[in-house]
Amino acid sequence: EYATIGAGSVINKDIPDRSLAAGSPAKVLRAGNEYIKEYSWEEKNELVKNILKEFAEYLNFLGTPVSFIDKGHCILLDVTSKRGRYQLYYSSQIENIPESKIIVSLQKIDDKLIEHMKLKNKMWFDIEGKRACYKNDPVWTYVKDFFLMYGIRFNIE
């Protein structure tokens, strides 16, 4: 997982996770934190908050009014689009379903909570679990694509 292999390399043995290998035969050039930095929970949380702040600035630039509210334990983005008003809720962990239409969680969301969100027709993004629900909605697409710009990918359910 997260291994990068140089073009034209010949692999003749296992390459460890989180490493860079190249050559013929391939040699591990960098591994672990030397190659891909491991972030602490607090650093990950700050990165996601900054991504959402940039997302709000991007939508404002496009002419979609957005207010960014940092409540410390969570972030709210109030988005007014042509299709209506959305509220995006972010927290490092989700324990109950917020009223917001779009929910983003850093910590893996419990399967039971996901089932409840599906019943309530919520759009959600589970960063740690690398999954999201698909909604045919331009705001959902903007959120997904913005995370993708930072290398955060989701398996769509």
N, C-alpha and C positions, 0 to 999 in steps of 0.2 A: 504494500500500500504506500502511495506517495513516492515511489521510486522513479527516477528519471534515468533513461538509458540513452546514451549518445547515438546519433545516427550512424549506421554502418557497423555498430558494435556487434561482436560475436559473444553470445552468452553461453558459457559452458558450465556454470554453477549458479546456485541460488544467489540472488541479490537481496540484501537485507532491506526491510522497510525503511522509508525516509532516508534514502541514499541516492547519490549520483554516481553512475558508473559509465565508463566509456572505454573503447579500445578493442583490439582484437588479439587475444581474448580480453573481454571486459574486466576492468579492475574497478573496485570501489574507490572513487576519488574523495568523496565526502560522505559522512553518515551522521545520523542523529541531529543534535542541535547545531552542529557545525554546518549542516546543509539546510535544514528547514527548522526555523526557530519554533520552539514550543512556547506558547503563551500561557500565562497564568489566567485563572478565571476572571480576575479583575481586569487584566489587559484585554481579554476577549470582549468583556462587557463594554469597556471604553471604546474599543474598535467599532462595535456594532452601533453604539450611540453616535459616534462620529459619522458612520455611514448613513444613518438615518437623518442626521443634521444636514449632511450634504444632499441627501435625497430631497429634503424639504426645500433647500436652496435651489436645487435643480427644477423642481416643479414650479416654484415661484418664478424662476427665470423663463420657463415655458408659458407663463401667464396663468397658471393654475394657483389660485390663492391657497396658501398653507400656513397654518400657525404651528410652531414647534414649542411644545410645553415639556420641560424637563422637571419632573416631580421628585427627582432623586432616585427613588426605588423603581420608577417607570418613566416612560416617555410616551406622550400623546402627540400625534400629528393630526390636525384637523384639516382635511382636504375638501375643497369645494370644486367639483368638476362639473362638466356638462351633464353627466349622468346622475348628479346628486351630491350629497355630502357624505363623506366617509370619515371615519375616525380610525387611525392606526394606533394600536396599543403595543408597546414593547416592554417586556420585563425579562430579566435574566432567568426567571422561572415562573411558570404559570401554574397556579394551584386551583383557580376557579375561572370560570368563563367571564371575561369582562364584557361590557355592553358594546364595545367597539366592533366594527364590521371586519377589520383586518387585525389579526393577532400575530405577533412575532415573538418567539421565545428563543433564548440562547440555550437553555437547558432542554433536554429531551422531554417532549410532552407525553404524558401518560396516555395509553391507548383508549382508556375509558373516557378521558376528557376530550380526545379527538372525536370519538363517536358522538358525544354531546354537541361538539361544535359543528359536526356535519349535520346533525338534526336541526340546529339553529341556523344553518346556511351561512356559517362564518368562513371567511378566508383566513388561512393560517399558514405560517412558515415556522418550521421546527429546525433551527440551525444545527444543533448538536445531533439530532436524529437524521439530518440531511433529507428532509421530506417536506412536502407542502401539498395542499389540496388545489386542484385545478378549478379555476373559475373563468368563464369566458367574460372577462371584465378588463378594460384597459388599465385600471388602477392596479389590479393584481399583476398584470403583465409588467407595468412599470416597476413595481416593487421587486419582482423576480429578476428582471433584467438588470436592475441597479445592483442587487446583491451579486449577480453574475459578473459584473464588471470588477468586483473585488475577489473573484475566484470562489465565491460561496455558491455552490450548486445544490439543487434539490432534486430528489426523486419525486416525481409528480404522481399523486394518488387520484 
